[in-house]
């Protein structure tokens, strides 16, 4: 989402007199801040779970690499299996990198600040003026955190794509290992 209104334009539009509209916009902006906070937690949980899955997966890939190195002696099969193994490993490392990127703590993530809630001048104003002021603050926090969460989600999608490529290489590796086992009568 690219911001369409500046904070100054939002403040100008909040100069309405109807307290019900002010309350509605105030509640909406506060809820959006809460939703982005919840979304951040969900994205971090997904990334954390995905990191665990990639870890288990890499254990399997490394185990197959050991099988290739110790049990397969034919150069033809090694030349077929090693590139598949390395492709699976490479894409799983890239998936791991993007999953870590999506979990990276951001210093620019905002929250509702104490200074804004207890702003000396605004806290002495009437309720509707105070809510107008807080609404603009909430909206700024929401927009910032929305952008951060969009970036986190994009990194997580890249990680998932790389993981799928890695799975494709692993599937091909398993198919060729199966052919090898059938040809040799077992590994």
TORGUNU-571937 format. One record per residue (C-alpha): y, z, x; residue in three letters. Coordinates in steps of 0.001 Angstrom, whole numbers, padded with zeros to 6 digits, always signed. Each point is the difference from the previous one (the first is absolute). Layout:
BEGIN
YZXALA ...
This chain:
BEGIN
+000000+000000+000000UNK +003312-001037+001462UNK +002817+002249-001218UNK +002219-001924-002379UNK +002657+002658-000406UNK +001752+001991+002688UNK +000199+003765-000331UNK +003709-000422-000782UNK -000851-002375-002871UNK -002582+002451-001314UNK +002533+002835+000115UNK +002523-002204-001814UNK -002511-000835-002730UNK -000830+003689-000397UNK +003547+000748-001170UNK -001182-000292-003599UNK +000918+002742-002447UNK -003131+000268-002136UNK -001968+003084+001211UNK -003263-001341-001490UNK +000176-003143+002118UNK +000873+002059+003063UNK -003008+002237-000694UNK -002271-003019-000460UNK +001100-001657+003244UNK -000167+003340+001829UNK -003575+000613-001224UNK -001053-003548+000781UNK +001337+000120+003558UNK -001551+003424+000634UNK -003362-001236-001319UNK +000186-003057+002254UNK +000522+002259+003026UNK -003058+002022-001049UNK -002078-003151-000534UNK +000830-001281+003489UNK -000932+003374+001459UNK -003339-000129-001834UNK -000456-003604+001097UNK +000501+001020+003619UNK -002729+002635-000334UNK -002351-002565-001606UNK +000647-002577+002724UNK -000601+002594+002715UNK -003255+001093-001675UNK -001171-003610-000228UNK +000858-000601+003639UNK -001794+003197+001017UNK -003123-000971-001962UNK +000156-003493+001446UNK +000213+001430+003524UNK -003192+001961-000682UNK -001736-003116-001300UNK +001068-002018+003044UNK -001272+002794+002260UNK -003451-000054-001585UNK +000009-003791+000081UNK +000902-000096+003695UNK -002893+002346+000734UNK -002319-002564-001590UNK +001613-002870+001933UNK -000256+001843+003313UNK -003666+000745-000772UNK -000690-003681-000571UNK +001789-000775+003273UNK -002396+002328+001788UNK -002915-001793-001633UNK +001303-003362+001213UNK +000476+001250+003569UNK -003322+001809+000364UNK -002511-002025-002027UNK +001088-003630-000045UNK -000678-001957+003183UNK +000280-003627-001120UNK +003313-001586+001137UNK +000118-002176-003121UNK -000175+003022-002281UNK +002403+002009+002148UNK +002508-002895-000078UNK -000308-000039-003789UNK +000048+003743-000660UNK +002610+001232+002488UNK +002924-001999-001491UNK -000928+001259-003473UNK -000186+003548+001325UNK +003338-000304+001794UNK +001627-001572-003083UNK -001185+002867-002171UNK +001185+002520+002548UNK +003382-001663+000501UNK +000792-000230-003704UNK -001122+003597-000577UNK +002371+001187+002758UNK +002841-001986-001586UNK -000878+001516-003401UNK +000073+003425+001622UNK +003431-000734+001499UNK +001485-001041-003370UNK -001540+003011-001770UNK +001615+002282+002581UNK +003300-001867-000449UNK -000105+000629-003745UNK -000490+003729+000594UNK +002755+000298+002559UNK +002478+002705-000946UNK +003397-001485-000609UNK +003123+001850+001040UNK +002052-001989-002521UNK -001973+001232-003026UNK +002498+001860-002190UNK -000282+002855-002394UNK +002396+001731-002329UNK +002229+001804+002443UNK +001280+003519-000242UNK +003480-001170+001008UNK +000165-002393-002924UNK -001359+002399-002598UNK +002373+002756+001081UNK +002950-002235+000829UNK +002940+002403-000074UNK +002382-002195-001954UNK -002554-001500-002404UNK -001747+003226-000931UNK +003292+001279-001430UNK +000381-003026-002282UNK -001218-000245-003568UNK -003676-000736-000553UNK +000401-003718-000760UNK +002053-000582+003178UNK -002555+001900+002032UNK -002844-002026-001531UNK +001861-003233+000717UNK +000358+001058+003602UNK -003672+001002+000320UNK -001122-003186-001729UNK +001655-002110+002695UNK -001678+002162+002658UNK -003396-000274-001730UNK +000388-003756-000241UNK +000776-000271+003698UNK -003068+002113+000864UNK -002159-002074-002347UNK +001097-003332+001486UNK -000541+001187+003560UNK -003453+001422-000698UNK -001004-003027-002056UNK +000688-002251+003006UNK -001998+002294+002297UNK -002939+000104-002409UNK +000075-003778-000373UNK -000288-000250+003791UNK -002850+002529+000060UNK -001822-001925-002718UNK +000453-003294+001855UNK -001452+001537+003187UNK -002956+001329-001970UNK -000598-003468-001500UNK +000040-001527+003496UNK -002522+002617+001068UNK -002269-000850-002935UNK +000236-003726+000787UNK -000922+000567+003639UNK -002875+002227-001080UNK -001325-002761-002264UNK +000116-002456+002912UNK -001874+002542+002072UNK -002604+000329-002752UNK -000400-003773-000024UNK -000768+000007+003715UNK -002384+002924-000485UNK -001803-001790-002802UNK -000441-003087+002180UNK -001190+002239+002846UNK -002597+001644-002239UNK -001197-003386-001284UNK -000449-001323+003551UNK -001676+003253+001099UNK -002399-000433-002924UNK -000812-003553+001114UNK -000534+001275+003534UNK -002320+002753-001258UNK -001967-002499-002092UNK -000334-002352+002963UNK -001170+002767+002329UNK -002158+001755-002579UNK +002283+003084+000103UNK +002596+001480+002298UNK 
